[in-house]
Amino acid sequence: MRKPLSKPRPPTRAEFAMALSAWEGQFLEFKEALSDSLARELTAFANAEGGRIYLGVADDKSVKGCQITNKLLSRIQDMARHCDPAIEIGLAPFDYQGRTILMVEVLEGARKPYGCSEGYFLRTGPNSQKMSQDELLRFVRNQGPSFFDETPCRDFKYPSNFSVQAFKNFLRASKITAGSISREDLLVNLGIAKRGRRNLVFTNAGVLFFAKRPQLFHLQSRVTCILFQGTARTTILDRKDFSGVLADNVEAAMTFLHQHLPLRYEITSLKRKEILAVPEAALREALLNAVIHRDYFSSGVVMVEIHRDKVEIVNPGGLVPGLSLETLGGRSLPRNPLIAELFLRSDEVEKAGTGIGRIREAVSAAGLEPPSFKTDSFFSVSFPLPETPGNVPARLGPAEGTQSGPSRDQVTEQVAGQVAGQVTEQVRAILSAARKPCSSKELQEVIGLRSRPHFQTSYLEPILKAGWLEMTIPGKPNSRLQRYRTTAAGKAKLGRR
């Protein structure tokens, strides 16, 4: 831990511009003017890993500026001294766009817990939350590297283990422009790494987000997706293990869900819209909650299970101490605040503590049965699947008690039979585009589908089987030069309404 600086270096223009580009978070707070609530923020940052408070910036990040006087500086120092124990802070005025801003730097405290006249506070994401008596006792017992994601990963070597591409993807998603800031300074400012004697020391969160191969350091960071036959956990029809960076694992799991979940239809005028049996927004929120709030000290992995009657997403660790099923969705106590902060910056999650509420809202808006939540040493959210999700044949296996599930060919035949019965607007668009030979990707883009496996299973394969499309290189179906064109039978179908 660094020694507190009485006169810290003020941020450069580029560093402050980057701070303004992000919302308040684990290490950042904006205040338009000085108020008594500053003491809460000081103790919250000191009890966590420190942070910076910018005085003279409104909540909407508009720069108002403030008048720096000896009275103002003395009042802030008095607030810090009257905390118990006293908090050492650094004050650094600087100018930005013709206005004066005051940076209050709070380093991680060495004598936790810190309190003020209003109680004991802890920084969790963008909030400074007051700790209850039980939470305070638990906090005192757990002092040390209490958060897995903030603990240094000594085995990770920078830059040899670092994925430049993953970091570029994060900056793009977060809309962060580095400008003149070096990559190393940017990593430190984001809380991803700390400066060691010779090189950067990455936190576990930094490893999970930006390692070339995260599983070399944390095998438990995998996400496993399984498609079961029927409703029992006996016969596995498909299984995938994803061991990339956390953001890629979430996307890969969503693709798996797109590939295997049944569809329901919404018909508006002459067009038919295909929708997953469970709202995509609810599934994504549940996945994000699982990877953000799981217990990474545990050896288990996040599980995504598809049964004929439900989708269940399970993560190790149960609920964070201090939360219960009754208070779920009403309070935010992240187990991994830095991981939550990084997902928040990359625009994957919104305000802390609102994920459960958005899951419930998305399911309710779709008119579906509400999800159920369970907790013990694991936490699970279960989405019931509708018995008849539109008029698409179920792709999750046979009814309970049958000998075996449908093969991929049988499923394709079912869908092809449905396609043959009615030429949808999507099928018509594919056949029309393929009058001139097109690649699979081009045909997928014609109907605006994001999931490649879903396009192949639900459209390309059935239309080929129906004889309305043909390959230009039939002897090499996987050729990179493969194109698809409409057959005479397909053109005949296009002529019918």
Secondary structure, 3 states (H helix, E strand, C coil): CCCCCCCCCCCCHHHHHHHHCCCCECCEEEECCCCCCHHHHHHHHHHCCEEEEEECECCCCCECCCCCCHHHHHHHHHHHHCCECCCCEEEEEEEECCEEEEEEEEECCCCCCCEECCEEEEEECCEEEECCHHHHHHHHHCCCCCCHHHCECCCCCCCCCECHHHHHHHHHHHCCCCCCCCHHHHHHHCCCEEECCCCEEEEHHHHHHHECCHHHCCHHHCEEEEEECCCCCCCEEEEEEECCCHHHHHHHHHHHHHHHCCEEEEEECCEEEEEECCCHHHHHHHHHHHHHHCCCCCCCCEEEEECCCEEEEEEECCCCCCCCCCCCCCCCCCCCHHHHHHHHHCCCCCCCCCHHHHHHHHHHHCCCCCCEEEECCEEEEEEECCCCCCCCCCCCCCCCCCCCCCCHHHHHHHHHHHHHHCCCHHHHHHHHHCCCCECHHHHHHHCCCCCHHHHHHHHHHHHHHHCCEEECCCCCCCCCCCCEEECHHHHHHHCCC
